């Protein structure tokens, strides 16, 4: 799994800088923006699933078993 830690760190630093420049601090704004940064960070993950994972189908005469034949890339939604 690949994540862009540098982008998350940069976003957090920008958030902290913005919060320090405000005349009125809002814990709610801080928490909301930080949650958005973390959500974006997690959703940016690239997950590679290896080939050769056992699979099977259910049912009658058409039920089959085997393995995946190629790697796949998954996303977090």
C-alpha positions as CSV (number, residue, x, y, z in Angstrom):
1,X,0.0,0.0,0.0
2,X,1.3,3.4,-0.9
3,X,0.4,6.6,0.9
4,X,1.6,10.2,0.4
5,X,2.8,11.0,3.9
6,X,4.5,14.2,2.7
7,X,1.2,15.6,1.4
8,X,-0.5,14.8,4.7
9,X,2.3,16.5,6.7
10,X,2.2,19.6,4.4
11,X,-1.6,19.8,4.8
12,X,-1.4,19.6,8.6
13,X,1.3,22.3,8.7
14,X,-0.9,24.6,6.5
15,X,-3.8,24.0,8.8
16,X,-1.7,24.8,11.9
17,X,-0.4,28.0,10.2
18,X,-3.9,29.0,9.3
19,X,-5.2,28.4,12.8
20,X,-2.4,30.5,14.3
21,X,-3.3,33.4,12.0
22,X,-6.9,33.6,13.1
23,X,-8.2,36.0,15.7
24,X,-10.8,33.5,16.9
25,X,-9.8,29.9,17.2
26,X,-12.4,27.3,16.3
27,X,-11.9,23.8,17.6
28,X,-14.7,22.6,15.3
29,X,-13.0,24.1,12.2
30,X,-9.7,22.5,13.2
31,X,-11.2,19.1,13.8
32,X,-13.2,19.2,10.5
33,X,-10.2,20.2,8.4
34,X,-7.9,17.7,10.1
35,X,-10.5,14.9,9.5
36,X,-10.7,15.9,5.8
37,X,-6.9,15.8,5.5
38,X,-6.8,12.3,7.1
39,X,-9.8,11.1,4.9
40,X,-8.0,12.3,1.8
41,X,-4.8,10.7,2.9
42,X,-6.4,7.3,3.5
43,X,-8.4,7.4,0.2
44,X,-5.3,8.2,-1.7
45,X,-3.9,4.7,-1.0
46,X,-3.0,2.4,-3.8
47,X,-3.5,-1.2,-2.8
48,X,-2.0,-3.9,-5.0
49,X,-3.6,-7.4,-4.7
50,X,-1.3,-10.2,-5.8
51,X,-2.1,-12.8,-8.4
52,X,-2.7,-16.4,-7.2
53,X,-5.4,-15.7,-4.6
54,X,-7.7,-18.7,-4.3
55,X,-11.3,-18.1,-5.5
56,X,-14.4,-20.2,-5.9
57,X,-17.9,-19.9,-7.1
58,X,-21.0,-21.3,-5.4
59,X,-23.8,-23.2,-6.9
60,X,-24.6,-26.3,-8.9
61,X,-22.7,-27.9,-11.7
62,X,-21.0,-24.6,-12.7
63,X,-19.2,-24.2,-9.3
64,X,-15.5,-23.8,-10.0
65,X,-12.4,-23.2,-8.0
66,X,-9.1,-21.6,-9.1
67,X,-6.9,-18.7,-8.5
68,X,-6.6,-15.1,-9.7
69,X,-4.4,-14.8,-12.7
70,X,-3.1,-11.2,-12.5
71,X,-2.5,-8.6,-9.9
72,X,-5.2,-6.0,-9.3
73,X,-5.3,-2.5,-7.9
74,X,-8.0,-1.6,-5.4
75,X,-9.1,1.8,-4.0
76,X,-10.7,2.7,-0.7
77,X,-14.1,4.3,-1.0
